[in-house]
Amino acid sequence: MAIHDEVMPKLSDIQDLSSQLRKIRAEIPENTQGKVVTPEGMDDIMESLKLADQSMWDWMDQYGKQHDSIPADQLIPFLNRQMELVKSVETKVNTSITKAQDWLKENGGTDVK
C-alpha cells in the first residue's frame, strides 16, 4: 500500500498533463486536406498517460475485490503478486509523466511540473 499511496497522488499530474496536451491538440489548425496533424509523439504520450491512469484504477479495483476473499494460506503469494503488479503500475505512471513533461518542454508546453 505504500507504493499505492506514493503513486496515487500522481494521477492528478497525469490529469494535468493530459489537459495540457488536449489544449495544445485543440489549437492545432487543420491542414489543407482538413485534417489535424499532431506533432510527432503527441498521440503516443497521450495514450501512455491514459493507460497509466487506467492501470492504477484497474489494480485498485481488482485488489479491492480479491483482498478480503483470499484464504489465509494463499495470502502471502497473493500479496507478493500484488507487489509486482503495483510496482508495474508505478513504473507506468512515472514513465508516462516523465515522457509527457519532456515532450511538453521540447514542444513549448506551459506549466510543466
Biopython code that builds the backbone (N, CA, C, O; Angstrom):
import numpy as np
from Bio.PDB.StructureBuilder import StructureBuilder

atoms = [
    (1, "MET", "N", (0.813, -1.202, 0.000)),
    (1, "MET", "CA", (0.000, 0.000, 0.000)),
    (1, "MET", "C", (0.854, 1.261, 0.000)),
    (1, "MET", "O", (0.405, 2.319, -0.443)),
    (2, "ALA", "N", (2.092, 1.150, 0.500)),
    (2, "ALA", "CA", (2.971, 2.329, 0.497)),
    (2, "ALA", "C", (3.222, 2.812, -0.936)),
    (2, "ALA", "O", (3.237, 4.014, -1.201)),
    (3, "ILE", "N", (3.418, 1.868, -1.846)),
    (3, "ILE", "CA", (3.629, 2.241, -3.255)),
    (3, "ILE", "C", (2.368, 2.892, -3.802)),
    (3, "ILE", "O", (2.436, 3.919, -4.478)),
    (4, "HIS", "N", (1.229, 2.302, -3.513)),
    (4, "HIS", "CA", (-0.048, 2.875, -3.939)),
    (4, "HIS", "C", (-0.172, 4.303, -3.427)),
    (4, "HIS", "O", (-0.516, 5.214, -4.180)),
    (5, "ASP", "N", (0.111, 4.493, -2.138)),
    (5, "ASP", "CA", (-0.049, 5.811, -1.527)),
    (5, "ASP", "C", (0.912, 6.846, -2.114)),
    (5, "ASP", "O", (0.603, 8.038, -2.136)),
    (6, "GLU", "N", (2.061, 6.399, -2.585)),
    (6, "GLU", "CA", (3.015, 7.290, -3.218)),
    (6, "GLU", "C", (2.588, 7.647, -4.649)),
    (6, "GLU", "O", (2.764, 8.780, -5.095)),
    (7, "VAL", "N", (2.032, 6.674, -5.349)),
    (7, "VAL", "CA", (1.709, 6.854, -6.762)),
    (7, "VAL", "C", (0.340, 7.500, -6.976)),
    (7, "VAL", "O", (0.156, 8.252, -7.932)),
    (8, "MET", "N", (-0.597, 7.221, -6.119)),
    (8, "MET", "CA", (-1.975, 7.706, -6.310)),
    (8, "MET", "C", (-2.048, 9.223, -6.515)),
    (8, "MET", "O", (-2.760, 9.664, -7.417)),
    (9, "PRO", "N", (-1.349, 10.036, -5.726)),
    (9, "PRO", "CA", (-1.421, 11.488, -5.964)),
    (9, "PRO", "C", (-0.896, 11.911, -7.331)),
    (9, "PRO", "O", (-1.243, 12.983, -7.826)),
    (10, "LYS", "N", (-0.069, 11.082, -7.935)),
    (10, "LYS", "CA", (0.485, 11.418, -9.249)),
    (10, "LYS", "C", (-0.567, 11.341, -10.348)),
    (10, "LYS", "O", (-0.346, 11.823, -11.459)),
    (11, "LEU", "N", (-1.720, 10.731, -10.037)),
    (11, "LEU", "CA", (-2.774, 10.696, -11.043)),
    (11, "LEU", "C", (-3.272, 12.100, -11.349)),
    (11, "LEU", "O", (-3.752, 12.356, -12.453)),
    (12, "SER", "N", (-3.166, 13.012, -10.392)),
    (12, "SER", "CA", (-3.544, 14.400, -10.687)),
    (12, "SER", "C", (-2.533, 15.026, -11.652)),
    (12, "SER", "O", (-2.905, 15.854, -12.483)),
    (13, "ASP", "N", (-1.259, 14.636, -11.549)),
    (13, "ASP", "CA", (-0.264, 15.097, -12.524)),
    (13, "ASP", "C", (-0.610, 14.576, -13.914)),
    (13, "ASP", "O", (-0.497, 15.294, -14.908)),
    (14, "ILE", "N", (-1.031, 13.322, -13.965)),
    (14, "ILE", "CA", (-1.429, 12.742, -15.250)),
    (14, "ILE", "C", (-2.590, 13.530, -15.843)),
    (14, "ILE", "O", (-2.598, 13.826, -17.038)),
    (15, "GLN", "N", (-3.567, 13.868, -15.010)),
    (15, "GLN", "CA", (-4.716, 14.630, -15.498)),
    (15, "GLN", "C", (-4.297, 16.013, -15.975)),
    (15, "GLN", "O", (-4.771, 16.485, -17.008)),
    (16, "ASP", "N", (-3.404, 16.669, -15.222)),
    (16, "ASP", "CA", (-2.919, 17.996, -15.619)),
    (16, "ASP", "C", (-2.166, 17.940, -16.947)),
    (16, "ASP", "O", (-2.385, 18.762, -17.837)),
    (17, "LEU", "N", (-1.281, 16.961, -17.062)),
    (17, "LEU", "CA", (-0.508, 16.820, -18.300)),
    (17, "LEU", "C", (-1.414, 16.482, -19.481)),
    (17, "LEU", "O", (-1.239, 17.018, -20.575)),
    (18, "SER", "N", (-2.367, 15.607, -19.263)),
    (18, "SER", "CA", (-3.321, 15.249, -20.325)),
    (18, "SER", "C", (-4.105, 16.474, -20.762)),
    (18, "SER", "O", (-4.344, 16.675, -21.953)),
    (19, "SER", "N", (-4.500, 17.287, -19.805)),
    (19, "SER", "CA", (-5.243, 18.508, -20.115)),
    (19, "SER", "C", (-4.403, 19.464, -20.957)),
    (19, "SER", "O", (-4.897, 20.050, -21.920)),
    (20, "GLN", "N", (-3.135, 19.618, -20.591)),
    (20, "GLN", "CA", (-2.246, 20.474, -21.383)),
    (20, "GLN", "C", (-2.115, 19.961, -22.813)),
    (20, "GLN", "O", (-2.151, 20.737, -23.768)),
    (21, "LEU", "N", (-1.964, 18.670, -22.945)),
    (21, "LEU", "CA", (-1.822, 18.082, -24.285)),
    (21, "LEU", "C", (-3.106, 18.230, -25.092)),
    (21, "LEU", "O", (-3.058, 18.524, -26.286)),
    (22, "ARG", "N", (-4.252, 18.028, -24.447)),
    (22, "ARG", "CA", (-5.528, 18.205, -25.156)),
    (22, "ARG", "C", (-5.696, 19.649, -25.617)),
    (22, "ARG", "O", (-6.201, 19.904, -26.710)),
    (23, "LYS", "N", (-5.270, 20.593, -24.778)),
    (23, "LYS", "CA", (-5.366, 22.009, -25.144)),
    (23, "LYS", "C", (-4.490, 22.303, -26.358)),
    (23, "LYS", "O", (-4.926, 22.966, -27.300)),
    (24, "ILE", "N", (-3.266, 21.810, -26.331)),
    (24, "ILE", "CA", (-2.369, 22.005, -27.481)),
    (24, "ILE", "C", (-2.981, 21.389, -28.735)),
    (24, "ILE", "O", (-2.967, 21.989, -29.810)),
    (25, "ARG", "N", (-3.513, 20.190, -28.580)),
    (25, "ARG", "CA", (-4.107, 19.496, -29.725)),
    (25, "ARG", "C", (-5.296, 20.276, -30.289)),
    (25, "ARG", "O", (-5.470, 20.363, -31.504)),
    (26, "ALA", "N", (-6.102, 20.835, -29.404)),
    (26, "ALA", "CA", (-7.289, 21.588, -29.840)),
    (26, "ALA", "C", (-6.913, 22.847, -30.605)),
    (26, "ALA", "O", (-7.708, 23.346, -31.401)),
    (27, "GLU", "N", (-5.722, 23.362, -30.375)),
    (27, "GLU", "CA", (-5.286, 24.592, -31.037)),
    (27, "GLU", "C", (-4.544, 24.349, -32.358)),
    (27, "GLU", "O", (-4.155, 25.299, -33.038)),
    (28, "ILE", "N", (-4.350, 23.083, -32.714)),
    (28, "ILE", "CA", (-3.651, 22.774, -33.965)),
    (28, "ILE", "C", (-4.599, 23.017, -35.135)),
    (28, "ILE", "O", (-5.695, 22.457, -35.173)),
    (29, "PRO", "N", (-4.189, 23.839, -36.077)),
    (29, "PRO", "CA", (-5.065, 24.088, -37.229)),
    (29, "PRO", "C", (-5.096, 22.884, -38.171)),
    (29, "PRO", "O", (-4.173, 22.071, -38.219)),
    (30, "GLU", "N", (-6.181, 22.808, -38.904)),
    (30, "GLU", "CA", (-6.292, 21.746, -39.909)),
    (30, "GLU", "C", (-5.346, 22.044, -41.061)),
    (30, "GLU", "O", (-5.062, 23.201, -41.370)),
    (31, "ASN", "N", (-4.860, 20.971, -41.696)),
    (31, "ASN", "CA", (-4.022, 21.166, -42.878)),
    (31, "ASN", "C", (-4.914, 21.396, -44.096)),
    (31, "ASN", "O", (-6.132, 21.509, -43.960)),
    (32, "THR", "N", (-4.331, 21.465, -45.257)),
    (32, "THR", "CA", (-5.095, 21.767, -46.477)),
    (32, "THR", "C", (-6.110, 20.671, -46.820)),
    (32, "THR", "O", (-7.059, 20.918, -47.564)),
    (33, "GLN", "N", (-5.915, 19.463, -46.281)),
    (33, "GLN", "CA", (-6.865, 18.379, -46.510)),
    (33, "GLN", "C", (-7.944, 18.321, -45.427)),
    (33, "GLN", "O", (-8.776, 17.414, -45.414)),
    (34, "GLY", "N", (-7.920, 19.292, -44.528)),
    (34, "GLY", "CA", (-8.927, 19.340, -43.471)),
    (34, "GLY", "C", (-8.646, 18.401, -42.309)),
    (34, "GLY", "O", (-9.551, 18.073, -41.543)),
    (35, "LYS", "N", (-7.404, 17.966, -42.173)),
    (35, "LYS", "CA", (-7.036, 17.062, -41.085)),
    (35, "LYS", "C", (-6.136, 17.772, -40.092)),
    (35, "LYS", "O", (-5.367, 18.666, -40.446)),
    (36, "VAL", "N", (-6.252, 17.353, -38.844)),
    (36, "VAL", "CA", (-5.357, 17.855, -37.810)),
    (36, "VAL", "C", (-4.193, 16.871, -37.718)),
    (36, "VAL", "O", (-4.388, 15.684, -37.458)),
    (37, "VAL", "N", (-3.001, 17.372, -37.932)),
    (37, "VAL", "CA", (-1.812, 16.535, -37.851)),
    (37, "VAL", "C", (-1.104, 16.902, -36.546)),
    (37, "VAL", "O", (-0.573, 18.002, -36.396)),
    (38, "THR", "N", (-1.110, 15.964, -35.620)),
    (38, "THR", "CA", (-0.493, 16.235, -34.326)),
    (38, "THR", "C", (1.026, 16.141, -34.434)),
    (38, "THR", "O", (1.556, 15.400, -35.262)),
    (39, "PRO", "N", (1.717, 16.900, -33.590)),
    (39, "PRO", "CA", (3.181, 16.815, -33.588)),
    (39, "PRO", "C", (3.634, 15.397, -33.250)),
    (39, "PRO", "O", (2.946, 14.650, -32.554)),
    (40, "GLU", "N", (4.798, 15.055, -33.758)),
    (40, "GLU", "CA", (5.326, 13.714, -33.549)),
    (40, "GLU", "C", (5.397, 13.373, -32.062)),
    (40, "GLU", "O", (5.895, 14.153, -31.250)),
    (41, "GLY", "N", (4.898, 12.213, -31.735)),
    (41, "GLY", "CA", (4.955, 11.711, -30.370)),
    (41, "GLY", "C", (3.778, 12.092, -29.490)),
    (41, "GLY", "O", (3.557, 11.467, -28.453)),
    (42, "MET", "N", (3.025, 13.096, -29.879)),
    (42, "MET", "CA", (1.939, 13.579, -29.035)),
    (42, "MET", "C", (0.890, 12.499, -28.766)),
    (42, "MET", "O", (0.496, 12.291, -27.618)),
    (43, "ASP", "N", (0.448, 11.829, -29.792)),
    (43, "ASP", "CA", (-0.586, 10.805, -29.611)),
    (43, "ASP", "C", (-0.084, 9.659, -28.731)),
    (43, "ASP", "O", (-0.831, 9.133, -27.906)),
    (44, "ASP", "N", (1.165, 9.280, -28.908)),
    (44, "ASP", "CA", (1.734, 8.210, -28.088)),
    (44, "ASP", "C", (1.809, 8.625, -26.622)),
    (44, "ASP", "O", (1.515, 7.826, -25.734)),
    (45, "ILE", "N", (2.196, 9.859, -26.371)),
    (45, "ILE", "CA", (2.281, 10.363, -24.999)),
    (45, "ILE", "C", (0.890, 10.396, -24.365)),
    (45, "ILE", "O", (0.715, 9.988, -23.216)),
    (46, "MET", "N", (-0.079, 10.873, -25.104)),
    (46, "MET", "CA", (-1.441, 10.937, -24.580)),
    (46, "MET", "C", (-1.964, 9.539, -24.246)),
    (46, "MET", "O", (-2.617, 9.346, -23.221)),
    (47, "GLU", "N", (-1.681, 8.585, -25.098)),
    (47, "GLU", "CA", (-2.109, 7.203, -24.864)),
    (47, "GLU", "C", (-1.384, 6.610, -23.652)),
    (47, "GLU", "O", (-1.986, 5.885, -22.860)),
    (48, "SER", "N", (-0.109, 6.915, -23.512)),
    (48, "SER", "CA", (0.668, 6.422, -22.379)),
    (48, "SER", "C", (0.102, 6.942, -21.056)),
    (48, "SER", "O", (-0.008, 6.189, -20.089)),
    (49, "LEU", "N", (-0.252, 8.212, -21.014)),
    (49, "LEU", "CA", (-0.857, 8.787, -19.810)),
    (49, "LEU", "C", (-2.193, 8.121, -19.495)),
    (49, "LEU", "O", (-2.487, 7.800, -18.343)),
    (50, "LYS", "N", (-2.982, 7.923, -20.525)),
    (50, "LYS", "CA", (-4.288, 7.288, -20.350)),
    (50, "LYS", "C", (-4.136, 5.862, -19.808)),
    (50, "LYS", "O", (-4.852, 5.465, -18.889)),
    (51, "LEU", "N", (-3.218, 5.108, -20.371)),
    (51, "LEU", "CA", (-3.011, 3.728, -19.928)),
    (51, "LEU", "C", (-2.451, 3.656, -18.508)),
    (51, "LEU", "O", (-2.822, 2.770, -17.739)),
    (52, "ALA", "N", (-1.572, 4.575, -18.162)),
    (52, "ALA", "CA", (-1.017, 4.601, -16.808)),
    (52, "ALA", "C", (-2.117, 4.885, -15.788)),
    (52, "ALA", "O", (-2.208, 4.221, -14.755)),
    (53, "ASP", "N", (-2.938, 5.867, -16.088)),
    (53, "ASP", "CA", (-4.056, 6.202, -15.208)),
    (53, "ASP", "C", (-4.989, 5.003, -15.058)),
    (53, "ASP", "O", (-5.378, 4.642, -13.947)),
    (54, "GLN", "N", (-5.340, 4.399, -16.176)),
    (54, "GLN", "CA", (-6.263, 3.259, -16.143)),
    (54, "GLN", "C", (-5.654, 2.071, -15.408)),
    (54, "GLN", "O", (-6.375, 1.328, -14.742)),
    (55, "SER", "N", (-4.345, 1.878, -15.515)),
    (55, "SER", "CA", (-3.724, 0.739, -14.840)),
    (55, "SER", "C", (-3.848, 0.865, -13.324)),
    (55, "SER", "O", (-4.023, -0.138, -12.632)),
    (56, "MET", "N", (-3.758, 2.080, -12.806)),
    (56, "MET", "CA", (-3.932, 2.274, -11.362)),
    (56, "MET", "C", (-5.359, 1.938, -10.942)),
    (56, "MET", "O", (-5.573, 1.234, -9.956)),
    (57, "TRP", "N", (-6.318, 2.437, -11.686)),
    (57, "TRP", "CA", (-7.726, 2.164, -11.341)),
    (57, "TRP", "C", (-8.035, 0.680, -11.455)),
    (57, "TRP", "O", (-8.753, 0.128, -10.621)),
    (58, "ASP", "N", (-7.503, 0.037, -12.475)),
    (58, "ASP", "CA", (-7.727, -1.399, -12.643)),
    (58, "ASP", "C", (-7.111, -2.192, -11.488)),
    (58, "ASP", "O", (-7.723, -3.121, -10.962)),
    (59, "TRP", "N", (-5.883, -1.807, -11.100)),
    (59, "TRP", "CA", (-5.224, -2.517, -10.000)),
    (59, "TRP", "C", (-6.016, -2.347, -8.705)),
    (59, "TRP", "O", (-6.244, -3.315, -7.979)),
    (60, "MET", "N", (-6.430, -1.123, -8.422)),
    (60, "MET", "CA", (-7.189, -0.889, -7.182)),
    (60, "MET", "C", (-8.495, -1.676, -7.181)),
    (60, "MET", "O", (-8.893, -2.225, -6.154)),
    (61, "ASP", "N", (-9.152, -1.730, -8.321)),
    (61, "ASP", "CA", (-10.416, -2.446, -8.427)),
    (61, "ASP", "C", (-10.228, -3.938, -8.160)),
    (61, "ASP", "O", (-10.955, -4.517, -7.353)),
    (62, "GLN", "N", (-9.262, -4.562, -8.828)),
    (62, "GLN", "CA", (-9.073, -6.000, -8.645)),
    (62, "GLN", "C", (-8.535, -6.308, -7.257)),
    (62, "GLN", "O", (-8.908, -7.323, -6.670)),
    (63, "TYR", "N", (-7.668, -5.460, -6.719)),
    (63, "TYR", "CA", (-7.130, -5.672, -5.369)),
    (63, "TYR", "C", (-8.273, -5.632, -4.344)),
    (63, "TYR", "O", (-8.380, -6.497, -3.475)),
    (64, "GLY", "N", (-9.106, -4.625, -4.470)),
    (64, "GLY", "CA", (-10.228, -4.480, -3.541)),
    (64, "GLY", "C", (-11.197, -5.644, -3.594)),
    (64, "GLY", "O", (-11.715, -6.073, -2.563)),
    (65, "LYS", "N", (-11.440, -6.151, -4.777)),
    (65, "LYS", "CA", (-12.374, -7.272, -4.935)),
    (65, "LYS", "C", (-11.802, -8.573, -4.395)),
    (65, "LYS", "O", (-12.550, -9.420, -3.907)),
    (66, "GLN", "N", (-10.499, -8.743, -4.475)),
    (66, "GLN", "CA", (-9.894, -10.018, -4.107)),
    (66, "GLN", "C", (-9.331, -10.062, -2.695)),
    (66, "GLN", "O", (-9.338, -11.125, -2.074)),
    (67, "HIS", "N", (-8.848, -8.955, -2.171)),
    (67, "HIS", "CA", (-8.092, -8.945, -0.919)),
    (67, "HIS", "C", (-8.821, -9.640, 0.233)),
    (67, "HIS", "O", (-8.222, -10.468, 0.919)),
    (68, "ASP", "N", (-10.063, -9.333, 0.454)),
    (68, "ASP", "CA", (-10.793, -9.871, 1.605)),
    (68, "ASP", "C", (-11.216, -11.328, 1.435)),
    (68, "ASP", "O", (-11.599, -11.980, 2.406)),
    (69, "SER", "N", (-11.147, -11.836, 0.216)),
    (69, "SER", "CA", (-11.607, -13.207, -0.019)),
    (69, "SER", "C", (-10.462, -14.218, -0.154)),
    (69, "SER", "O", (-10.709, -15.394, -0.425)),
    (70, "ILE", "N", (-9.235, -13.779, 0.028)),
    (70, "ILE", "CA", (-8.085, -14.676, -0.113)),
    (70, "ILE", "C", (-7.946, -15.526, 1.152)),
    (70, "ILE", "O", (-7.874, -14.987, 2.256)),
    (71, "PRO", "N", (-7.908, -16.851, 0.997)),
    (71, "PRO", "CA", (-7.687, -17.717, 2.160)),
    (71, "PRO", "C", (-6.315, -17.421, 2.789)),
    (71, "PRO", "O", (-5.374, -17.039, 2.094)),
    (72, "ALA", "N", (-6.221, -17.601, 4.083)),
    (72, "ALA", "CA", (-5.002, -17.272, 4.824)),
    (72, "ALA", "C", (-3.765, -17.957, 4.256)),
    (72, "ALA", "O", (-2.686, -17.365, 4.218)),
    (73, "ASP", "N", (-3.917, -19.192, 3.817)),
    (73, "ASP", "CA", (-2.756, -19.920, 3.297)),
    (73, "ASP", "C", (-2.301, -19.419, 1.927)),
    (73, "ASP", "O", (-1.226, -19.796, 1.460)),
    (74, "GLN", "N", (-3.096, -18.583, 1.285)),
    (74, "GLN", "CA", (-2.738, -18.031, -0.023)),
    (74, "GLN", "C", (-2.433, -16.529, 0.038)),
    (74, "GLN", "O", (-2.176, -15.897, -0.987)),
    (75, "LEU", "N", (-2.466, -15.978, 1.232)),
    (75, "LEU", "CA", (-2.311, -14.535, 1.374)),
    (75, "LEU", "C", (-0.912, -14.049, 0.975)),
    (75, "LEU", "O", (-0.792, -13.040, 0.280)),
    (76, "ILE", "N", (0.131, -14.739, 1.397)),
    (76, "ILE", "CA", (1.499, -14.309, 1.064)),
    (76, "ILE", "C", (1.730, -14.340, -0.450)),
    (76, "ILE", "O", (2.218, -13.350, -0.996)),
    (77, "PRO", "N", (1.402, -15.435, -1.154)),
    (77, "PRO", "CA", (1.566, -15.404, -2.619)),
    (77, "PRO", "C", (0.712, -14.302, -3.273)),
    (77, "PRO", "O", (1.153, -13.654, -4.221)),
    (78, "PHE", "N", (-0.484, -14.102, -2.770)),
    (78, "PHE", "CA", (-1.350, -13.044, -3.302)),
    (78, "PHE", "C", (-0.681, -11.682, -3.136)),
    (78, "PHE", "O", (-0.617, -10.898, -4.083)),
    (79, "LEU", "N", (-0.182, -11.400, -1.927)),
    (79, "LEU", "CA", (0.440, -10.106, -1.666)),
    (79, "LEU", "C", (1.731, -9.931, -2.463)),
    (79, "LEU", "O", (2.033, -8.825, -2.912)),
    (80, "ASN", "N", (2.486, -10.997, -2.640)),
    (80, "ASN", "CA", (3.682, -10.918, -3.479)),
    (80, "ASN", "C", (3.320, -10.550, -4.911)),
    (80, "ASN", "O", (3.985, -9.724, -5.536)),
    (81, "ARG", "N", (2.275, -11.160, -5.420)),
    (81, "ARG", "CA", (1.814, -10.849, -6.786)),
    (81, "ARG", "C", (1.313, -9.410, -6.866)),
    (81, "ARG", "O", (1.559, -8.718, -7.854)),
    (82, "GLN", "N", (0.616, -8.965, -5.832)),
    (82, "GLN", "CA", (0.117, -7.587, -5.829)),
    (82, "GLN", "C", (1.276, -6.596, -5.814)),
    (82, "GLN", "O", (1.196, -5.529, -6.423)),
    (83, "MET", "N", (2.348, -6.950, -5.120)),
    (83, "MET", "CA", (3.533, -6.085, -5.091)),
    (83, "MET", "C", (4.102, -5.950, -6.504)),
    (83, "MET", "O", (4.467, -4.850, -6.919)),
    (84, "GLU", "N", (4.178, -7.041, -7.236)),
    (84, "GLU", "CA", (4.659, -6.994, -8.623)),
    (84, "GLU", "C", (3.759, -6.097, -9.470)),
    (84, "GLU", "O", (4.235, -5.271, -10.248)),
    (85, "LEU", "N", (2.456, -6.277, -9.302)),
    (85, "LEU", "CA", (1.500, -5.515, -10.108)),
    (85, "LEU", "C", (1.551, -4.023, -9.792)),
    (85, "LEU", "O", (1.554, -3.194, -10.703)),
    (86, "VAL", "N", (1.590, -3.681, -8.512)),
    (86, "VAL", "CA", (1.591, -2.260, -8.159)),
    (86, "VAL", "C", (2.917, -1.609, -8.534)),
    (86, "VAL", "O", (2.945, -0.416, -8.837)),
    (87, "LYS", "N", (4.009, -2.354, -8.521)),
    (87, "LYS", "CA", (5.284, -1.809, -8.998)),
    (87, "LYS", "C", (5.222, -1.535, -10.501)),
    (87, "LYS", "O", (5.797, -0.560, -10.984)),
    (88, "SER", "N", (4.528, -2.394, -11.229)),
    (88, "SER", "CA", (4.340, -2.182, -12.662)),
    (88, "SER", "C", (3.514, -0.912, -12.899)),
    (88, "SER", "O", (3.812, -0.128, -13.800)),
    (89, "VAL", "N", (2.491, -0.723, -12.093)),
    (89, "VAL", "CA", (1.678, 0.491, -12.184)),
    (89, "VAL", "C", (2.549, 1.715, -11.900)),
    (89, "VAL", "O", (2.477, 2.716, -12.613)),
    (90, "GLU", "N", (3.363, 1.627, -10.864)),
    (90, "GLU", "CA", (4.257, 2.728, -10.503)),
    (90, "GLU", "C", (5.170, 3.092, -11.669)),
    (90, "GLU", "O", (5.352, 4.269, -11.977)),
    (91, "THR", "N", (5.733, 2.094, -12.306)),
    (91, "THR", "CA", (6.613, 2.334, -13.446)),
    (91, "THR", "C", (5.860, 3.015, -14.583)),
    (91, "THR", "O", (6.357, 3.975, -15.171)),
    (92, "LYS", "N", (4.666, 2.522, -14.895)),
    (92, "LYS", "CA", (3.863, 3.122, -15.971)),
    (92, "LYS", "C", (3.537, 4.581, -15.670)),
    (92, "LYS", "O", (3.648, 5.443, -16.542)),
    (93, "VAL", "N", (3.138, 4.847, -14.438)),
    (93, "VAL", "CA", (2.773, 6.215, -14.059)),
    (93, "VAL", "C", (3.982, 7.133, -14.158)),
    (93, "VAL", "O", (3.917, 8.184, -14.795)),
    (94, "ASN", "N", (5.084, 6.738, -13.530)),
    (94, "ASN", "CA", (6.275, 7.591, -13.533)),
    (94, "ASN", "C", (6.840, 7.794, -14.930)),
    (94, "ASN", "O", (7.243, 8.903, -15.281)),
    (95, "THR", "N", (6.872, 6.736, -15.727)),
    (95, "THR", "CA", (7.401, 6.832, -17.088)),
    (95, "THR", "C", (6.530, 7.732, -17.954)),
    (95, "THR", "O", (7.045, 8.569, -18.696)),
    (96, "SER", "N", (5.224, 7.566, -17.863)),
    (96, "SER", "CA", (4.334, 8.381, -18.704)),
    (96, "SER", "C", (4.419, 9.854, -18.320)),
    (96, "SER", "O", (4.386, 10.723, -19.191)),
    (97, "ILE", "N", (4.527, 10.140, -17.026)),
    (97, "ILE", "CA", (4.646, 11.531, -16.578)),
    (97, "ILE", "C", (5.951, 12.141, -17.090)),
    (97, "ILE", "O", (5.953, 13.255, -17.614)),
    (98, "THR", "N", (7.038, 11.428, -16.941)),
    (98, "THR", "CA", (8.336, 11.932, -17.398)),
    (98, "THR", "C", (8.325, 12.181, -18.901)),
    (98, "THR", "O", (8.798, 13.218, -19.366)),
    (99, "LYS", "N", (7.790, 11.236, -19.655)),
    (99, "LYS", "CA", (7.735, 11.405, -21.116)),
    (99, "LYS", "C", (6.881, 12.609, -21.504)),
    (99, "LYS", "O", (7.240, 13.365, -22.406)),
    (100, "ALA", "N", (5.764, 12.782, -20.830)),
    (100, "ALA", "CA", (4.883, 13.915, -21.141)),
    (100, "ALA", "C", (5.551, 15.239, -20.789)),
    (100, "ALA", "O", (5.493, 16.194, -21.564)),
    (101, "GLN", "N", (6.188, 15.296, -19.615)),
    (101, "GLN", "CA", (6.891, 16.520, -19.226)),
    (101, "GLN", "C", (8.003, 16.850, -20.218)),
    (101, "GLN", "O", (8.158, 18.004, -20.616)),
    (102, "ASP", "N", (8.767, 15.853, -20.612)),
    (102, "ASP", "CA", (9.847, 16.069, -21.578)),
    (102, "ASP", "C", (9.290, 16.547, -22.910)),
    (102, "ASP", "O", (9.833, 17.470, -23.518)),
    (103, "TRP", "N", (8.211, 15.923, -23.366)),
    (103, "TRP", "CA", (7.611, 16.302, -24.649)),
    (103, "TRP", "C", (7.131, 17.748, -24.592)),
    (103, "TRP", "O", (7.351, 18.524, -25.522)),
    (104, "LEU", "N", (6.474, 18.100, -23.489)),
    (104, "LEU", "CA", (5.963, 19.463, -23.359)),
    (104, "LEU", "C", (7.106, 20.481, -23.312)),
    (104, "LEU", "O", (6.999, 21.556, -23.901)),
    (105, "LYS", "N", (8.177, 20.156, -22.631)),
    (105, "LYS", "CA", (9.335, 21.061, -22.589)),
    (105, "LYS", "C", (9.898, 21.273, -23.988)),
    (105, "LYS", "O", (10.255, 22.392, -24.358)),
    (106, "GLU", "N", (9.975, 20.205, -24.756)),
    (106, "GLU", "CA", (10.536, 20.274, -26.110)),
    (106, "GLU", "C", (9.598, 20.954, -27.100)),
    (106, "GLU", "O", (10.041, 21.488, -28.117)),
    (107, "ASN", "N", (8.304, 20.933, -26.802)),
    (107, "ASN", "CA", (7.323, 21.424, -27.760)),
    (107, "ASN", "C", (6.552, 22.635, -27.259)),
    (107, "ASN", "O", (5.446, 22.914, -27.724)),
    (108, "GLY", "N", (7.135, 23.345, -26.318)),
    (108, "GLY", "CA", (6.557, 24.622, -25.905)),
    (108, "GLY", "C", (5.327, 24.532, -25.032)),
    (108, "GLY", "O", (4.510, 25.453, -25.031)),
    (109, "GLY", "N", (5.170, 23.454, -24.290)),
    (109, "GLY", "CA", (4.047, 23.363, -23.371)),
    (109, "GLY", "C", (4.233, 24.330, -22.220)),
    (109, "GLY", "O", (5.335, 24.821, -21.978)),
    (110, "THR", "N", (3.153, 24.597, -21.517)),
    (110, "THR", "CA", (3.203, 25.517, -20.383)),
    (110, "THR", "C", (2.951, 24.762, -19.099)),
    (110, "THR", "O", (2.423, 23.650, -19.110)),
    (111, "ASP", "N", (3.326, 25.365, -18.004)),
    (111, "ASP", "CA", (3.052, 24.808, -16.673)),
    (111, "ASP", "C", (3.556, 23.381, -16.498)),
    (111, "ASP", "O", (2.890, 22.559, -15.869)),
    (112, "VAL", "N", (4.721, 23.083, -17.047)),
    (112, "VAL", "CA", (5.288, 21.752, -16.904)),
    (112, "VAL", "C", (5.790, 21.605, -15.487)),
    (112, "VAL", "O", (6.560, 22.430, -14.994)),
    (113, "LYS", "N", (5.340, 20.532, -14.829)),
    (113, "LYS", "CA", (5.727, 20.293, -13.426)),
    (113, "LYS", "C", (7.005, 19.510, -13.356)),
    (113, "LYS", "O", (7.488, 19.213, -12.263)),
]
sb = StructureBuilder()
sb.init_structure("model")
sb.init_model(0)
sb.init_chain("A")
sb.init_seg("    ")
for serial, (resi, resn, name, xyz) in enumerate(atoms, 1):
    if name == "N":
        sb.init_residue(resn, " ", resi, " ")
    sb.init_atom(name, np.array(xyz, "f"), 0.0, 1.0, " ", f" {name:<3s}", serial, name[0])
structure = sb.get_structure()
